[in-house]
Amino acid sequence: MPHFEPNKHEFIPPPHHEYAQVSLYGGQYYGAQAGFNVWNPAAYNEDNSIAQIWVVGGNGKAVSSVEAGWIRTFMFQNTNSGHWWLNVGNEAIGYWPDTILPSLRGSAELVSWGGEIYDSQAEGHHTSTQMGSGHFPDEGFGKASYVRNVQYMDDSSPLTFKDPAALLTYATKPSCYNLIVKDKAPDMGTHFYYGGPGFSATCP
């Protein structure tokens, strides 16, 4: 997960990781949900390709992060117990106890949705591992991967998910993997396209 520097208003990625994501930062967040359309991205060597929701609390070495994705998922905090629950569709899968997430006991301060790549650099150049469908977001519906119905829960709307008014966008290397946030639509809600092919003439 990239570290967010609020003073600089920017994300700092860990080594070998690349992201194309949207985020909310600075509130008290108690849940996040979205629907991911599923593709079969090619991954090479020790690399991996992820599409998920991140819920993050704390900073520096005291960070707690809950991550889940690929399908329609939502995570929320039981504010009585402090546990973070994962639901897939209408089914409760389980929870992360507050004892292992000390920086998320109160609430999350950052929630993100999108894609992540780990590049081992084993090929001697940028990885050929794909993010999303392996297509760039400007190729649109039917080719590019998307995340739809992006919603969150905060202290002003207990137990109610709502649409974000604005999102922070972040792409580590837009020439390799990028994203485009689209206007809200009836069937898609708040949504965005993301992804890319990795290694190419513009992504050496």
SULLIN-V514525 format. One record per residue. SS is DSSP state (helix for helix, strand for strand, loop for the rest). D_CENTER is the distance of its C-alpha to the mean C-alpha in Angstrom with 1 decimal. Layout:
SS&D_CENTER  SS&D_CENTER
//
This chain:
loop&8.9  loop&10.5  strand&13.1  strand&13.5  strand&17.2  loop&18.2  loop&21.6  loop&20.6  loop&17.6  strand&15.6  strand&13.0  strand&14.8  loop&13.2  loop&15.0  loop&17.5  loop&16.9  strand&13.1  strand&11.6  strand&8.4  strand&7.9  strand&5.4  strand&6.8  strand&7.6  strand&10.6  strand&12.8  strand&16.3  strand&16.9  strand&17.4  strand&14.6  strand&15.6  strand&13.2  strand&10.2  strand&10.3  strand&9.7  strand&11.4  strand&10.4  loop&13.4  loop&14.3  loop&15.9  loop&17.5  loop&16.4  loop&19.1  loop&18.5  loop&21.4  loop&23.1  loop&20.9  loop&17.7  strand&14.7  strand&12.0  strand&8.8  strand&6.5  strand&4.7  strand&4.0  strand&5.2  strand&8.6  strand&10.7  strand&14.4  strand&17.1  strand&17.6  loop&19.5  loop&20.5  strand&20.0  strand&16.2  strand&15.0  strand&11.5  strand&10.7  strand&8.1  strand&8.7  strand&8.2  loop&10.2  loop&12.3  loop&12.8  strand&11.7  strand&12.0  strand&12.4  strand&15.1  strand&17.5  loop&21.2  loop&22.7  loop&26.0  loop&25.0  loop&21.9  loop&20.3  strand&16.6  strand&16.9  strand&14.9  strand&16.2  strand&16.1  loop&17.9  loop&20.7  strand&21.1  strand&20.4  strand&19.4  strand&19.9  strand&18.8  strand&18.1  loop&21.2  helix&21.3  helix&23.6  helix&21.0  loop&18.5  helix&20.9  helix&18.6  helix&17.0  loop&20.5  loop&20.8  loop&17.4  strand&14.0  strand&14.1  strand&10.5  strand&7.6  strand&4.2  strand&2.6  strand&3.5  strand&5.8  strand&7.6  strand&11.4  strand&14.1  loop&17.3  loop&20.4  loop&22.6  loop&25.1  loop&26.2  loop&27.5  loop&25.2  loop&21.6  loop&20.2  loop&20.7  loop&17.6  loop&15.9  strand&12.3  loop&11.9  loop&15.5  loop&16.8  loop&17.7  loop&16.8  helix&15.4  helix&18.9  helix&20.3  loop&19.0  loop&19.3  loop&20.8  loop&19.7  loop&16.1  strand&13.1  strand&11.6  strand&9.4  strand&12.0  strand&13.2  strand&10.3  strand&12.1  strand&12.5  strand&15.6  strand&17.4  loop&21.0  loop&22.5  loop&21.6  loop&22.0  loop&21.0  loop&20.2  loop&16.8  strand&17.0  strand&15.7  loop&14.5  loop&17.3  loop&15.4  loop&12.0  strand&11.6  strand&10.7  strand&10.3  strand&11.4  loop&13.1  loop&15.7  loop&15.9  loop&18.9  loop&17.1  loop&13.6  strand&13.0  strand&11.7  strand&13.9  strand&13.4  strand&16.3  strand&18.7  strand&18.4  strand&20.3  loop&22.1  loop&20.5  loop&17.0  strand&16.6  strand&14.1  strand&12.4  strand&11.4  strand&12.3  strand&10.7  strand&12.0  strand&15.4  loop&18.2  loop&18.2  loop&21.7  strand&24.1  loop&26.7  loop&24.3  strand&21.9  loop&24.6
//
